Amino acid sequence: MEPGQAPWGETTWTTHLQTPRKAPLINQRHQPDNIYKLSSVISHLGDNMYTGHYISDVLDSRGSGWLCLDDASVLRTDEATVLRARAQTAYILFYVCSGAGEGDQAPQDQENPS
């Protein structure tokens, strides 16, 4: 196995996911699917699970690209580089809801509405 390669080999993942919404049992009307956008990738760089180093690529919240966080250094990068560079080292992927169903929110506290 090459250094930096995951033991399971190269993985296939995407920057967007779409998951079907399940209609509530009482109200059977159609609800839009949830669409999720990739927001962060944690990668393990090392020969095995006992040695190595973790880094994170994070989507900049201002929408101005991606950041690579590696200990004390933070470097600007882009989505294509993240997809290419982390194809074999991605360990945990984080997605945020960004599509049609994102209007769902937790109920607000009735005593202290925000």
Secondary structure, 3 states (H helix, E strand, C coil): CCCCCCCCCCCCCCCEEEECCCCCCCCCCCCCCEEEEEEEEEEEEEEECCEEEEEEEEECCCCCCEEEEECCEEEEECHHHHHHHCCCCEEEEEEEECCHHHHCCCCCCCCCCC
